[in-house]
């Protein structure tokens, strides 16, 4: 009877060892896959953040035009307010 119990213990230990080995191999594969995915995401983020020089120059030009337009609008609003005030005084 003790040999039967010993056999079962040995067999169970071998099964556990195989299971642990299999799980360890899967874990290594998953870690490698995760690293590959993280690298891919980093590369995609870098490429998405890089703006070609031509596009950057165009964007800079648009930004300059927007600033000039805002300045003109502020100047026009100020002049319009002054004009309205002058007309009120004259009346």
Wavefront OBJ file of the C-alpha trace (Angstrom):
o trace
v 0.000 0.000 0.000
v 2.797 2.437 0.770
v 4.290 1.822 -2.685
v 0.929 2.738 -4.211
v 0.830 5.970 -2.217
v 4.457 6.683 -3.099
v 3.699 6.126 -6.798
v 0.748 8.526 -6.646
v 2.844 11.172 -4.909
v 5.604 10.776 -7.481
v 3.148 10.865 -10.353
v 1.420 13.967 -8.922
v 4.780 15.690 -8.433
v 5.736 14.931 -12.047
v 2.403 16.276 -13.293
v 2.877 19.440 -11.227
v 6.407 19.860 -12.567
v 5.149 19.547 -16.157
v 2.331 21.982 -15.478
v 4.746 24.512 -13.935
v 7.089 24.144 -16.904
v 4.243 24.674 -19.358
v 2.980 27.705 -17.442
v 6.488 29.144 -17.266
v 6.911 28.787 -21.034
v 3.559 30.456 -21.654
v 4.489 33.283 -19.292
v 7.760 33.867 -21.142
v 5.905 33.950 -24.476
v 3.327 36.378 -23.081
v 6.060 38.640 -21.706
v 7.811 38.641 -25.079
v 4.551 39.425 -26.826
v 3.847 42.252 -24.376
v 7.300 43.747 -24.966
v 6.788 43.548 -28.726
v 3.398 45.264 -28.440
v 4.814 47.984 -26.176
v 7.606 48.609 -28.668
v 5.101 48.813 -31.504
v 2.951 51.288 -29.571
v 6.009 53.440 -28.751
v 7.023 53.476 -32.412
v 3.513 54.425 -33.506
v 3.391 57.251 -30.949
v 6.744 58.564 -32.126
v 5.712 58.498 -35.759
v 2.396 60.168 -34.924
v 4.170 62.960 -33.046
v 6.632 63.677 -35.826
v 5.369 66.366 -38.160
v 7.190 66.723 -41.474
v 9.055 70.022 -41.937
v 6.754 71.099 -44.761
v 3.638 70.606 -42.657
v 5.258 72.335 -39.682
v 6.099 75.346 -41.843
v 2.499 75.465 -43.093
v 1.167 75.229 -39.544
v 3.534 77.981 -38.399
v 2.293 80.195 -41.242
v -1.321 79.551 -40.300
v -0.569 80.354 -36.671
v 1.056 83.640 -37.699
v -1.988 84.546 -39.819
v -4.288 83.783 -36.897
v -2.273 86.026 -34.597
v -2.344 88.863 -37.140
v -6.094 88.422 -37.616
v -6.673 88.562 -33.858
v -4.603 91.735 -33.614
v -6.598 93.331 -36.424
v -9.868 92.336 -34.780
v -8.759 93.803 -31.466
v -7.667 97.002 -33.200
v -10.966 97.205 -35.093
v -12.974 96.589 -31.905
v -11.014 99.274 -30.068
v -11.523 101.765 -32.903
v -15.215 100.917 -33.127
v -15.623 101.451 -29.394
v -13.780 104.788 -29.628
v -15.941 105.838 -32.587
v -19.151 104.988 -30.772
v -17.949 106.906 -27.744
v -17.048 109.929 -29.899
v -20.499 109.879 -31.534
v -22.174 109.780 -28.111
v -20.182 112.789 -26.981
v -21.018 114.705 -30.142
v -24.721 114.030 -29.733
l 1 2 3 4 5 6 7 8 9 10 11 12 13 14 15 16 17 18 19 20 21 22 23 24 25 26 27 28 29 30 31 32 33 34 35 36 37 38 39 40 41 42 43 44 45 46 47 48 49 50 51 52 53 54 55 56 57 58 59 60 61 62 63 64 65 66 67 68 69 70 71 72 73 74 75 76 77 78 79 80 81 82 83 84 85 86 87 88 89 90 91
